[in-house]
Amino acid sequence: MTLPTNIILPSPTADPESFIKYQQDLISSLQSMYEDIAENVNGEFRSEYGPDEGGSWTPILKGTTSAGIFTYSSQVGWALRKGIMVDAWFDIIWTSQSGASGNLYVELPYLVAVSNGMPFVGTIQSSGITYSGGTGIVINAIQNTFRGELWNVGSGFTTANQSVTSSGRITGSIRYIGQEYEIT
């Protein structure tokens, strides 16, 4: 949720009998506004562990051409949202996949903001993955999608998408500006 940019409070009335209702509406509006501001300042922590109001975020891998089905031995994910800023952390181990093709991506918990270029880049620690090219890997949040695509990087290497691999482990984090919508 974004912070309100304009506040519409109930209008006072000249009718003395309606003044009590006006005060109740005013108190309700102010309380709702305060709750929205507090939620945006404090953020909303989402995890697959423990009780929280936001539900859980379980990181899921997919292929861009065909999503496929991945078999996981571990899927740990957390997301913290403050206003429209999103921080997501994940640790994913997959032992096999079936039918996934194209480029590998992590489904992010919130829709990524529309932007010029790809300004939202995160870090990845990987093991058991054969790179499509380069000597390292990063995660890019792709605008107006829920995708955090894995990209190969390296000295003297033009970045390129990481192809789906049969197994491996990725541990990482990404910070991006989200939109109002989230995966349900």
Secondary structure as UniProt FT lines:
FT   HELIX           16..18
FT   HELIX           19..42
FT   STRAND          44..47
FT   TURN            53..54
FT   STRAND          60..63
FT   STRAND          69..82
FT   TURN            83..84
FT   STRAND          85..98
FT   STRAND          103..107
FT   STRAND          110..112
FT   STRAND          121..127
FT   STRAND          136..141
FT   TURN            143..144
FT   STRAND          147..153
FT   TURN            155..156
FT   STRAND          160..161
FT   STRAND          168..182
//
